Amino acid sequence: MIRSLAFLVLSAASATAFAQESKSLFDGKTLDGWKGDPAVWSVKDGALTATTSEGQLKYNTFLVWQGGDVKDFELTAKYKMVGGNSGIQYRSKLVDPEKFIVAGYQADIDSKPRYTGINYSEKTGRNILAERGQKVTIGADGKKEVESIGDAAELQKKIKMEDWNDYRIVARGNRLQHFINGDLMSEVIDNETDKAANSGVLALQAHTGPPMTVQFKDITIKELK
């Protein structure tokens, strides 16, 4: 009995410690902890929401999390995309604080069956690092070795259009993984040390172009050690 009670106490303590590792980044009601263009970003229906009209944006703009840089982490978020393009930036640089422009790794989101799940390098000149269904190892010289981890079209079928999806980003060292609804969409191992980023800001994208609405909720992050 004593051994059983001790096990239960240890299990409860471990569960509590694990639960404390995950931190919510959004209170579901306000923009507290986030900063972006108020003409674009608001809270609607319990979600961080970007809404744009045709030609409204002259440049991509972002809602930037104010909690500081992130390094090795696991991030989870629910998103819904209607029209246009968006993404989740991580380990990125805030290159223009007044316009809320960032540069760096992006877990892409697209209203068309093209870019969702890929790893895109925003405003760095590197562009697409890995397509959906690819594991890409980038050498120190920038050359890529590409392996298949799935069929892009089949993986696209796992993504719900104009509905809520679960995005999970795992960044540990130079390995970057994007999961949607539990499926690995892309993976990058970035050995190009002069261009790779080990830490940086988190942000959510509103993209130029056609009218769009993107929403994010249930955003949590867990530091990995």
Residue pairs with C-beta under 8 A, 6 or more apart in sequence:
21 222
21 223
22 220
22 221
22 222
23 220
23 221
23 222
24 219
24 220
25 33
25 65
25 67
25 202
25 219
25 220
25 221
26 33
26 34
26 48
26 216
26 217
26 218
26 219
27 33
28 43
28 46
28 47
28 217
29 43
29 46
30 43
31 41
31 42
31 43
31 48
31 63
33 65
33 66
33 67
34 41
34 48
34 63
34 64
34 65
34 66
35 63
35 64
35 66
35 100
36 61
36 62
36 63
36 64
36 100
36 204
36 206
37 61
37 99
37 100
37 206
39 56
40 50
40 51
40 52
40 56
40 57
40 61
40 63
40 206
41 48
41 49
41 50
41 63
41 206
42 49
42 51
43 49
44 215
45 215
46 217
47 80
47 215
47 216
47 217
48 63
48 204
48 215
48 216
48 217
48 219
49 213
49 214
49 215
49 216
50 63
50 86
50 204
50 205
50 206
50 212
50 213
50 214
50 215
51 212
51 213
52 84
52 206
52 211
52 212
52 213
53 211
54 210
54 211
57 206
57 207
57 208
57 209
58 208
59 99
59 101
59 208
60 101
60 122
60 123
60 205
60 206
60 207
60 208
61 99
61 100
61 101
61 205
61 206
62 89
62 100
62 101
62 102
62 203
62 204
62 205
62 206
63 100
63 203
63 204
63 206
64 94
64 100
64 102
64 201
64 202
64 203
65 201
65 202
65 203
67 202
68 201
69 91
69 199
69 200
69 201
70 90
70 91
70 171
70 199
70 200
70 201
70 202
70 221
70 223
71 91
71 171
71 198
71 199
71 223
72 171
72 172
72 173
72 223
72 224
72 225
73 90
73 169
73 170
73 171
73 221
73 222
73 223
73 224
74 168
74 169
74 170
74 171
74 221
74 222
74 224
75 88
75 90
75 167
75 168
75 169
75 202
75 219
75 220
75 221
75 222
76 166
76 167
76 168
76 169
76 218
76 219
76 220
76 221
77 88
77 166
77 167
77 216
77 217
77 218
77 219
77 220
78 164
78 165
78 166
78 167
78 216
78 217
78 218
79 86
79 88
79 109
79 164
79 165
79 167
79 214
79 215
79 216
80 162
80 163
80 164
80 165
80 214
80 215
81 109
81 110
81 111
81 116
81 162
81 212
81 213
81 214
82 111
82 162
82 212
82 213
82 214
83 111
83 210
83 211
83 212
83 213
84 111
84 207
84 209
84 210
84 211
84 212
84 213
84 214
85 108
85 109
85 110
85 111
85 115
85 205
85 207
85 209
85 212
86 109
86 110
86 204
86 205
86 206
86 207
86 212
86 214
87 106
87 107
87 108
87 109
87 120
87 122
87 204
87 205
87 207
88 106
88 107
88 109
88 167
88 169
88 202
88 203
88 204
88 205
88 216
89 102
89 104
89 105
89 106
89 122
89 201
89 202
89 203
89 204
89 205
90 104
90 105
90 106
90 107
90 169
90 171
90 200
90 201
90 202
91 104
91 105
91 171
91 197
91 198
91 199
91 200
91 201
92 102
92 103
92 104
92 105
92 106
92 122
92 197
92 200
92 201
92 202
92 203
93 102
93 103
93 104
93 197
93 200
93 201
94 100
94 101
94 102
94 201
94 203
95 101
95 102
95 103
95 123
100 203
101 123
102 122
102 123
102 201
102 203
103 122
103 123
103 124
104 121
104 122
104 123
104 124
104 197
104 200
104 201
105 119
105 120
105 121
105 122
105 129
105 171
105 176
105 197
105 200
106 119
106 120
106 121
106 122
106 205
107 117
107 119
107 167
107 169
107 178
108 115
108 116
108 117
108 118
108 119
108 120
109 115
109 116
109 167
109 205
109 214
110 116
111 161
111 162
111 212
113 153
113 156
113 159
113 161
115 132
116 132
116 156
116 159
116 180
116 185
117 132
117 155
117 159
117 178
117 180
117 185
117 186
118 128
118 129
118 130
118 131
118 132
118 178
118 185
118 186
119 128
119 129
119 130
119 136
119 176
119 178
119 186
119 188
120 127
120 128
120 129
121 127
121 128
121 129
122 205
124 195
126 195
129 136
129 138
129 188
129 190
130 136
130 146
130 186
130 187
130 188
131 152
131 186
132 150
132 152
132 155
132 156
132 185
132 186
133 148
133 149
133 150
133 151
133 152
133 154
133 155
133 185
133 186
134 146
134 147
134 148
134 149
134 186
134 187
135 146
135 147
135 148
135 149
135 186
135 187
135 188
135 189
136 144
136 145
136 146
136 147
136 186
136 187
136 188
136 189
137 144
137 145
137 147
137 188
137 189
137 191
138 144
138 188
138 189
138 190
138 191
138 192
138 196
139 145
139 191
139 192
140 191
140 192
140 193
141 192
142 192
142 195
149 184
149 186
149 187
150 183
150 184
150 185
155 183
155 185
158 180
158 181
158 183
159 165
159 180
159 181
160 181
165 180
165 181
166 179
166 180
166 181
166 182
167 178
167 179
167 180
168 178
168 179
168 180
169 176
169 177
169 178
169 179
170 176
170 177
170 179
170 224
171 177
171 224
172 224
174 189
174 190
174 191
174 196
175 187
175 188
175 189
176 187
176 188
176 189
176 190
177 184
177 186
177 187
178 184
178 185
178 186
178 187
179 185
190 196
202 221
204 214
204 216
205 214
206 212
206 214
